[in-house]
């Protein structure tokens, strides 16, 4: 089966700094795949290269068998690859539902004067129905009319995921979705990521420092350091890899014997 994502010898240099160095990454269709590594390892740069926000110095990116290395970000999104970001970005002064609809934007009419005078944007009924369905899926229905900036961090992250899901992706890339979350919020995130794969059939690749989350939900993990590939494997294989342990994690972080959430 053709992998949903196939990155081949991807390299990105910034002057004398090599942020990503001849990196290979394969994400199988239907899997949850983790990308781990210390700060500065090149993880977010890798995501930006895949999503078209940066151009690589060399190498190739294939999405479901089609090369997308030089595609513009909007074209990559239209093809079925969506990305969330480390920081939750919401439109202040608009409700959760309006944030969804503005982000979907196709076929909508947003009046600047309406926004200024609190008349709000107008949207087709079909888009409102679609947005409501996604909000229900991610567990935000009860907050649809709340101002987006008032949401707790976990709910803002869920809104970011909902906005990405509205593009109809086949692959969802999550950039540190658990950053700053408490243990309860991380459990909700764990369940949501599983639902996205199991109920929607969407493949997921996530960059994450929360090793408890990564080890519990990922089918396979890629570890990188200084832009270089350290190891690929199952969570058990990564947990037992001495190079990965030495470079980043430590046995306690990998195995998390006490079950405490990082």
FENKAUR-V261389 format. One record per pair of residues at least 12 apart in sequence whose C-alpha atoms are under 6 Angstrom apart, sorted by the first residue. I is the first residue (numbers start at 0). J is the second residue. Records with the same first field share a line. If there is no record, write none. Layout:
I=J + J
This chain:
2=26 + 27 + 28 + 63
3=26 + 27 + 28 + 62 + 63
4=25 + 26 + 61 + 62 + 63
5=24 + 25 + 60 + 61
6=23 + 24 + 59 + 60
7=23 + 58 + 59
8=21 + 22 + 23 + 58
9=21 + 22 + 57 + 58
10=55 + 56 + 57
11=55 + 56
18=41 + 226
19=41 + 226
20=226 + 227
22=228
28=202
29=202
30=202
31=203 + 204 + 217 + 218
32=204 + 217 + 218 + 219 + 220
33=204 + 205 + 206 + 217 + 220
34=206 + 220 + 221 + 222
35=206 + 222
36=222 + 223 + 224
37=247
40=224 + 225 + 226
41=226
50=72
51=71 + 72
79=168 + 169
80=168 + 170
81=163 + 168 + 171
82=171 + 172 + 173
83=173 + 174
84=174
85=174 + 175
91=148
93=146
94=144 + 145 + 146 + 147
95=143 + 144 + 145 + 147
96=143
99=162
107=122
108=121
153=184
169=201
170=201 + 202 + 203
171=203
172=203 + 204 + 205
173=205
174=205 + 206
175=206 + 207
182=260
209=261
214=234
219=232 + 233
220=232 + 233
238=253
